[in-house]
């Protein structure tokens, strides 16, 4: 196929190896078995809908079905014989019983009408006339409607096979008239086996790793896999290796990702940056690197659990390396790395400096392990910083000598010192419990005195400073709640609301203030709506007033002012007839218009 002397004879693999029987269709056994049983039992539907991704065998199965149902001598298992006149004409493309229509280019009402007119004529040879409409979702709504009646009740010899990749675009009325078959993506294992069979038939030397890469790149589409195979065979002159397949498909080798993850786990930023520079010099774009590394991290995360290890779709030679590497890395690191890579990939297009954007992601990943340790509280320096904040070591106070000049009996000296030490400890503890902040500013001035041998004079100074501090706190008392001051502050806050264009401004302006206690006042609103507006701002205005009055206990409640005005009205609900009488009394021309137009009123 690939080394033919005459280029006109070359046929791409997707056409040359297109399946001719149900048994040769790859990866769709659930559909082929159903169709064969329907043919054997003579239970064929009049309309089929084949839907699924591209290149999975929808049109192929439609053609096989059309050939098989017209076969003169079908086999016992429901396959075509390929020897009768019907099968031969079908294989040569000269059968008159099969009509294919591309709905992408023939999607008008006229095209469908022409098709419907052809359906009226019975087949000249064979049992059925089969109409295959590909990409049926491209038909217009009017074309669909013109096709409905024929699709619902076609002649007994007509069978319609509709194929589409977008099932959701088809009208429900069409879906209800068809027997629906959902094609699935072809697995990597089935794709590799089919490629190996073709390579054997064509005498192509292909490494299994190279075929695995092709199967992954095709993403379940057999037509894409065969097209990639043709290109690489032409590129390598009939020899498929792992390296030339990576080079042709522009895929980064997994070895680079293994080296990157090792550098990041060891926090070797220089190695990671040099490695990315090597990747960049080879022509790989930054988004390709981010996407490939994300898939690599995903594979490592899968290897952490044996239950989902079967989801690992990588080259077999790397499988053991993936598992061993995954066992060395914590799950938290992998999940955090996926978040960083996903965010970087999303913002890649918006970045002006693409290379710097990727390098920034690499820097984050290199220091990700250290960030996780900080989050988990394993950083040893954090504890040291907290311990260094202690100003005074109260437990390391030496005994105090009361007097050096006064003579005391030897037996009472230790007792006196002990009593003095106990007294000093009690007083210091009292200071600590009363307000430890009062002792902290004195740590620098009295460090030598407290840590060596403090005297009675030093203790009196501490008492004096503590007393002065408490006196200043007492003098700084809260302001009294006066009506005038309260009203002025309320107006100040209302002015802030007006500047911010707050919807509660008018409610604050119309409110009335009433002091009910030393720390409590009431706000009277006119209605429920104003009450809700004020209550929405209650927290902010309370903090504002507490700060101005220096009173944390200050609070207020919002009530609705009772209205003393009695609204009297003599309005009356009029009936429709009375309303009409009132209108014609005020506007006589309305009655004239009614009479001229001969209108009747519905009372």
C-alpha positions in Angstrom: 0.0 0.0 0.0 2.7 2.5 1.0 5.5 1.5 -1.4 3.4 1.3 -4.6 5.2 2.5 -7.7 2.0 4.0 -9.2 0.8 6.8 -6.9 -2.7 6.6 -8.4 -3.3 3.2 -6.9 -2.7 4.5 -3.4 -5.7 4.1 -1.1 -5.7 5.4 2.4 -6.0 2.8 5.2 -9.4 4.2 6.4 -10.9 3.3 3.0 -8.8 0.3 2.1 -9.6 -1.5 5.4 -13.1 -0.3 5.8 -15.1 -3.2 7.3 -17.3 -5.2 4.9 -19.0 -7.4 7.4 -20.4 -6.9 10.9 -17.7 -9.2 12.4 -15.0 -6.9 11.2 -16.4 -3.8 12.8 -14.1 -2.8 15.7 -15.5 -2.0 19.2 -19.2 -1.9 18.4 -20.3 -5.5 19.2 -23.4 -4.3 21.1 -24.7 -2.8 17.9 -23.6 -5.4 15.3 -25.0 -8.3 17.4 -28.4 -6.5 17.6 -28.5 -5.8 13.8 -27.5 -9.4 12.9 -30.2 -10.9 15.2 -32.8 -8.5 13.7 -31.9 -9.7 10.2 -32.0 -13.4 11.1 -35.4 -13.0 12.8 -36.8 -10.7 10.1 -37.5 -7.9 12.6 -36.1 -5.0 10.8 -37.3 -1.5 11.7 -38.2 0.9 9.0 -36.0 3.7 10.3 -32.7 3.6 12.2 -30.7 6.4 13.9 -27.0 5.8 14.3 -25.4 8.4 16.6 -22.0 8.8 18.2 -18.6 10.4 17.9 -16.8 10.8 14.6 -14.9 7.8 13.1 -16.4 5.0 15.1 -18.3 3.2 12.3 -21.7 4.8 11.9 -21.7 5.1 8.1 -19.8 1.8 7.8 -22.5 -0.1 9.8 -25.2 1.6 7.7 -23.6 0.3 4.5 -23.0 -3.2 5.9 -26.7 -3.3 7.0 -27.8 -2.1 3.5 -25.7 -4.8 1.8 -26.7 -7.6 4.2 -30.5 -7.1 4.0 -30.4 -7.3 0.2 -28.0 -10.3 0.1 -29.5 -13.3 -1.8 -27.7 -15.9 0.2 -26.9 -14.6 3.7 -24.9 -16.8 6.0 -26.3 -18.5 9.1 -25.0 -15.9 11.5 -26.5 -13.0 9.5 -23.6 -11.9 7.3 -23.5 -11.1 3.6 -22.1 -13.7 1.3 -20.2 -11.3 -1.0 -20.8 -13.7 -3.9 -24.3 -12.9 -5.1 -25.1 -10.2 -7.7 -26.5 -7.8 -5.0 -23.3 -8.1 -2.9 -21.0 -7.8 -5.9 -22.8 -4.7 -7.2 -22.7 -3.1 -3.8 -18.9 -3.8 -3.4 -18.3 -2.2 -6.8 -20.5 0.8 -6.0 -23.1 0.2 -8.8 -26.1 -0.9 -6.7 -29.3 0.9 -7.4 -30.9 -0.1 -4.1 -28.7 2.1 -1.9 -28.9 5.9 -1.9 -26.6 8.1 0.2 -27.5 11.7 0.9 -25.2 14.2 2.6 -27.5 16.4 4.6 -24.8 18.9 5.2 -25.0 20.1 1.6 -28.5 18.9 0.8 -30.5 20.3 3.7 -33.3 22.2 2.0 -37.0 21.3 1.6 -36.6 20.7 -2.1 -33.9 18.0 -1.5 -36.1 16.2 0.9 -39.0 16.4 -1.5 -36.9 14.9 -4.2 -36.0 12.1 -1.9 -39.6 11.4 -0.9 -40.5 11.2 -4.6 -37.9 8.6 -5.2 -39.2 6.5 -2.3 -42.5 5.9 -4.3 -40.7 3.6 -6.8 -40.1 0.0 -5.8 -36.7 -1.6 -6.2 -36.0 -3.3 -9.5 -33.8 -6.0 -7.9 -33.5 -7.0 -4.3 -35.9 -6.7 -1.4 -35.2 -3.2 0.0 -34.3 0.3 -1.0 -32.1 1.8 1.6 -31.6 5.5 2.1 -28.6 6.6 4.1 -28.7 10.2 5.2 -25.4 11.3 6.8 -25.1 14.3 9.1 -28.8 14.4 9.4 -28.7 17.1 12.1 -27.8 19.6 9.4 -31.3 19.5 7.9 -33.4 22.6 8.4 -36.5 22.6 10.5 -38.8 22.8 7.5 -36.9 19.9 5.8 -37.4 17.8 9.0 -41.1 18.6 8.9 -41.4 17.6 5.3 -39.7 14.3 6.1 -41.9 13.4 9.1 -44.8 11.7 7.3 -42.6 9.6 5.0 -40.4 8.6 7.9 -43.4 7.5 10.0 -45.1 5.4 7.4 -42.7 4.5 4.5 -43.4 1.8 1.9 -42.6 -1.7 3.1 -39.6 -1.9 0.8 -38.0 1.4 2.1 -35.6 1.6 5.0 -34.1 4.9 6.3 -30.7 5.0 8.1 -29.9 8.3 9.6 -26.4 9.1 10.9 -25.3 12.0 13.1 -22.7 13.1 15.5 -25.0 15.5 17.3 -28.1 13.7 18.5 -29.3 16.7 20.6 -29.9 18.8 17.5 -32.5 16.4 16.0 -36.2 17.1 16.6 -37.9 14.9 19.1 -40.5 14.0 16.5 -37.8 12.5 14.4 -36.3 10.6 17.3 -39.6 9.1 18.3 -39.9 7.6 14.8 -36.5 5.9 14.7 -34.8 3.0 16.4 -31.8 4.6 18.0 -28.3 3.0 18.2 -25.6 4.8 20.3 -22.1 4.1 19.1 -19.3 4.4 21.7 -15.7 5.5 21.4 -13.3 2.7 20.5 -11.1 1.7 23.4 -7.3 2.0 23.2 -6.9 -1.7 23.4 -9.1 -2.4 20.4 -7.4 0.3 18.4 -4.0 -1.1 19.1 -5.1 -4.6 18.0 -6.6 -3.3 14.8 -3.5 -1.3 14.0 -1.3 -4.3 14.6 -3.3 -6.4 12.2 -3.0 -3.7 9.5 0.8 -3.4 10.1 1.1 -7.2 9.7 -0.8 -7.1 6.4 1.3 -4.2 5.1 4.6 -5.6 6.4 5.2 -2.5 8.5 7.6 -2.7 11.5 5.9 -1.0 14.3 6.7 -0.8 18.0 3.8 -1.4 20.4 4.7 1.8 22.3 4.3 3.8 19.0 0.9 2.2 18.4 -0.1 3.1 22.0 0.8 6.7 21.4 -1.3 6.7 18.1 -4.3 5.2 19.9 -4.1 7.8 22.7 -3.8 10.6 20.2 -6.9 9.4 18.2 -9.1 9.6 21.3 -11.3 6.7 20.3 -11.7 7.6 16.6 -10.5 4.7 14.4 -10.4 6.9 11.2 -8.1 9.4 13.0 -5.8 6.5 14.1 -5.5 5.1 10.6 -4.8 8.6 9.2 -2.1 9.1 11.8 -0.6 5.7 10.9 -0.5 6.6 7.2 1.3 9.9 7.9 3.9 8.4 10.2 4.6 5.5 7.8 5.2 8.0 5.0 7.4 10.1 7.4 9.5 7.2 8.6 9.5 5.2 5.3 7.6 2.2 6.7 9.2 1.9 10.2 7.3 3.1 13.4 9.3 3.7 16.5 8.5 5.4 19.8 10.8 8.3 19.2 9.8 9.2 15.6 6.1 8.9 16.6 6.6 11.4 19.4 8.5 13.7 17.0 5.9 13.5 14.3 2.9 14.0 16.6 4.7 16.8 18.5 4.3 15.0 21.9 6.6 15.7 24.8 8.2 12.5 26.2 7.1 11.4 29.6 10.8 11.4 30.7 10.7 15.2 30.9 7.8 15.1 33.2 9.5 12.6 35.5 12.5 14.9 35.7 10.3 17.9 36.3 8.5 16.3 39.2 11.8 15.1 40.8 13.2 18.7 40.7 10.0 20.1 42.2 9.9 17.6 45.0 13.5 18.4 45.8 12.8 22.2 45.5 15.6 22.5 42.9 14.3 25.5 41.0 17.4 25.9 38.8 17.1 22.3 37.5 13.4 22.8 36.7 14.0 26.1 34.9 16.8 24.7 32.8 14.7 21.7 31.9 11.8 23.9 30.8 14.3 25.9 28.7 15.4 22.7 27.0 11.7 21.9 26.3 11.1 25.4 25.0 14.1 25.2 22.6 12.7 22.1 21.1 9.7 24.1 19.9 7.0 23.0 22.4 4.5 25.7 23.2 3.8 26.6 26.9 0.1 25.5 26.8 1.2 22.1 25.5 3.6 21.7 28.4 1.0 22.8 30.9 -1.6 20.4 29.5 0.8 17.5 29.3 2.1 18.0 32.8 -1.5 18.2 34.1 -2.2 14.8 32.4 1.0 13.5 34.0 -0.1 14.6 37.5 -3.5 13.1 36.9 -1.9 9.7 36.0 0.2 9.9 39.2 -2.9 10.6 41.2 -4.7 7.6 39.7 -1.8 5.3 40.6 -2.3 6.2 44.3 -5.3 3.9 44.5 -5.4 0.4 43.1 -9.1 0.5 42.4 -8.7 3.2 39.8 -5.3 2.2 38.5 -7.0 0.6 35.5 -7.8 4.1 34.2 -4.0 4.6 33.6 -3.7 4.8 29.8 0.1 5.2 29.3 2.8 3.3 27.5 3.4 -0.1 29.2 7.1 0.6 29.7 6.3 3.6 31.8 3.6 1.9 33.9 5.9 0.7 36.7 7.7 4.0 36.8 4.4 5.8 37.3 3.4 3.6 40.2 6.8 3.9 41.9 6.9 7.7 41.5 3.3 8.0 42.8 4.1 6.1 46.0 6.8 8.8 46.8 4.4 11.8 46.5 1.7 12.8 48.9 -1.9 13.1 47.6 -2.2 16.7 48.8 0.8 17.7 46.7 -0.7 16.2 43.5 -4.1 17.8 44.0 -2.6 21.2 44.7 -0.3 20.9 41.7 -3.4 20.1 39.5 -5.1 23.2 40.7 -2.0 25.4 39.9 -1.6 23.9 36.5 -5.3 24.1 35.7 -5.4 27.8 36.6 -2.3 28.5 34.6 -3.6 26.8 31.5 -6.9 28.7 31.7 -5.0 32.1 32.0 -2.4 31.2 29.4 -4.1 32.9 26.4 -4.6 36.1 28.3 -0.9 36.3 29.4 1.3 38.7 27.3 4.6 37.0 28.2 3.8 33.3 27.7 7.1 32.0 28.8 7.1 34.0 32.0 3.6 32.7 32.7 4.7 29.1 32.5 7.9 29.8 34.5 5.7 31.3 37.2 3.7 28.1 37.4 7.0 26.1 37.7 8.2 28.3 40.5 4.9 27.8 42.4 5.2 24.0 42.0 8.9 24.0 43.2 7.9 25.6 46.5 4.6 23.9 46.8 5.9 21.3 49.2 7.2 24.0 51.6 3.8 25.8 51.4 2.0 22.6 52.3 4.3 22.1 55.3 3.6 25.7 56.5 -0.2 25.0 56.1 0.0 21.8 58.2 1.9 23.6 61.0 5.2 21.7 60.6 7.3 24.8 60.4 9.7 24.8 63.4 10.6 28.4 63.2 7.0 29.4 63.9 7.2 28.1 67.5 10.4 29.9 68.1 9.0 33.2 67.1 6.1 32.9 69.5 8.3 31.9 72.4 10.5 34.9 71.8 7.6 37.3 72.5 7.5 36.5 76.2 8.6 39.7 78.0 9.1 38.6 81.6 9.9 35.2 83.1 8.0 35.5 86.3 9.0 32.1 87.7 12.7 32.8 87.6 12.7 35.6 90.3 15.4 35.4 92.9 14.7 35.8 96.7 14.6 39.4 98.0 16.7 40.4 101.0 14.7 42.8 103.3 17.6 44.6 104.9 21.4 44.0 105.0 22.2 46.3 107.9 19.6 45.0 110.4 21.0 42.2 112.5 18.9 39.1 112.7 19.3 35.8 114.5 20.8 33.1 112.3 17.7 30.9 112.8 15.3 33.6 111.5 17.4 34.7 108.5 16.2 32.0 106.1 12.7 32.3 107.4 12.6 36.1 106.7 14.0 35.7 103.3 11.5 33.0 102.5 8.6 35.2 103.7 9.9 38.1 101.6 10.2 35.9 98.5 6.7 34.6 99.0 5.3 38.1 99.4 7.1 39.2 96.2 5.8 36.3 94.2 2.2 36.9 95.4 2.4 40.6 94.4 3.9 39.8 91.0 1.3 37.2 90.3 -1.4 39.7 91.2 0.0 42.1 88.7 0.2 39.4 86.1 -3.4 38.3 86.6 -4.8 41.9 86.9 -3.4 43.2 83.6 -0.4 41.5 82.0 -0.1 44.3 79.5 0.9 46.7 82.4 4.0 44.6 83.0 5.1 44.2 79.4 6.3 47.7 78.8 8.5 47.5 81.9 10.3 44.4 80.7 13.1 46.4 79.0 13.5 49.0 81.8 13.6 46.5 84.6 15.1 43.5 83.0 18.3 43.6 85.1 16.4 44.3 88.3 13.8 41.5 87.9 16.2 38.8 86.8 18.8 39.5 89.4 17.7 40.6 92.9 14.8 43.1 92.9 14.5 45.5 95.8 11.5 46.9 97.6 12.0 50.2 95.8 11.7 48.6 92.4 8.4 46.9 93.5 7.0 50.2 94.6 7.8 51.8 91.2 5.9 49.0 89.5 2.9 49.6 91.8 3.0 53.3 91.2 3.1 52.9 87.4 0.3 50.4 87.5 -1.8 52.7 89.6 -1.2 55.6 87.2 -2.3 53.4 84.3 -5.5 52.4 86.0 -6.2 56.0 86.9 -5.9 57.1 83.2 -8.3 54.3 82.2 -10.8 55.4 84.8 -10.6 59.0 83.6 -11.3 58.0 80.0 -14.9 57.3 80.7 -17.8 56.9 78.2 -19.7 60.0 77.1 -23.2 60.5 78.3 -26.0 59.7 75.9 -27.5 63.2 75.1 -30.2 63.8 72.7 -28.6 66.7 70.9 -25.3 64.9 70.4 -27.2 61.7 69.3 -29.2 63.6 66.7 -26.0 65.3 65.3 -24.2 62.0 65.0 -27.3 60.4 63.4 -27.3 63.2 60.8 -23.6 62.7 60.2 -24.2 59.0 59.5 -27.2 59.9 57.3 -24.9 62.2 55.3 -22.5 59.4 54.7 -25.3 57.3 53.4 -26.3 60.0 51.0 -22.8 60.4 49.7 -22.6 56.6 49.1 -26.1 56.8 47.4 -27.5 54.3 49.8 -31.2 53.5 49.5 -31.7 53.8 53.3 -30.9 57.5 53.3 -34.5 58.7 53.2 -35.5 56.2 56.0 -32.8 57.6 58.2 -33.9 61.2 57.5 -37.5 60.6 58.4 -36.7 58.5 61.6 -37.3 59.9 65.1 -34.9 59.2 68.0 -36.0 58.7 71.6 -33.6 58.0 74.5 -35.1 55.3 76.8 -32.1 54.5 79.1 -28.5 55.5 79.8 -27.2 53.2 77.0 -30.4 52.5 75.0 -32.5 54.6 72.6 -35.3 53.9 70.2 -35.6 54.7 66.5 -39.2 55.3 65.3 -39.9 54.6 61.6 -43.0 55.5 59.7 -43.7 52.1 58.1 -42.4 48.5 57.7 -40.3 49.4 54.7 -38.4 52.2 56.5 -37.9 49.8 59.5 -36.3 47.2 57.3 -33.9 49.8 55.7 -32.8 51.0 59.1 -32.3 47.5 60.4 -30.1 46.6 57.5 -27.7 49.4 58.6 -28.1 48.7 62.3 -24.8 47.0 62.7 -22.8 49.8 61.0 -24.6 52.6 62.7 -24.2 51.0 66.1 -20.4 50.6 65.6 -20.3 54.3 64.5 -22.2 55.5 67.6 -20.3 53.3 70.0 -17.0 54.7 68.7 -18.2 58.3 69.0 -19.7 57.9 72.5 -16.8 55.5 73.6 -19.5 53.2 74.9 -19.5 49.5 73.8 -22.9 49.0 75.6 -24.7 51.5 73.5 -27.5 50.0 71.4 -30.9 50.8 70.0 -34.1 49.2 68.7 -36.2 50.1 65.7 -40.0 50.5 66.1 -42.9 51.7 63.9 -44.4 55.0 64.8 -48.1 54.7 65.6 -50.1 57.0 63.3 -52.7 59.3 65.0 -54.2 60.5 61.8 -57.4 58.8 60.7 -57.6 58.6 56.9 -61.2 58.9 55.8 -62.1 58.2 52.3 -65.4 58.0 50.4 -64.0 56.0 47.5 -66.3 53.3 46.3 -65.6 50.3 44.2 -67.6 50.6 41.0 -68.9 47.7 38.9 -68.0 47.5 35.2 -71.4 49.0 34.2 -71.0 51.9 36.6 -67.5 52.5 35.4 -68.8 52.7 31.9 -71.5 55.2 32.9 -68.9 57.4 34.6 -66.7 57.3 31.5 -69.5 58.3 29.1 -70.6 61.1 31.4 -67.1 62.6 31.3 -66.3 61.7 27.7 -69.5 61.5 25.5 -67.5 60.7 22.4 -66.8 57.3 23.8 -70.5 56.4 23.6 -70.7 57.8 20.0 -67.7 55.6 19.1 -69.4 52.5 20.6 -72.6 53.2 18.6 -70.8 53.8 15.3 -68.7 50.6 15.6 -71.7 48.7 16.9 -69.7 47.4 19.9 -71.2 45.3 22.6 -69.9 45.6 26.1 -69.3 42.5 28.3 -70.6 43.4 31.7 
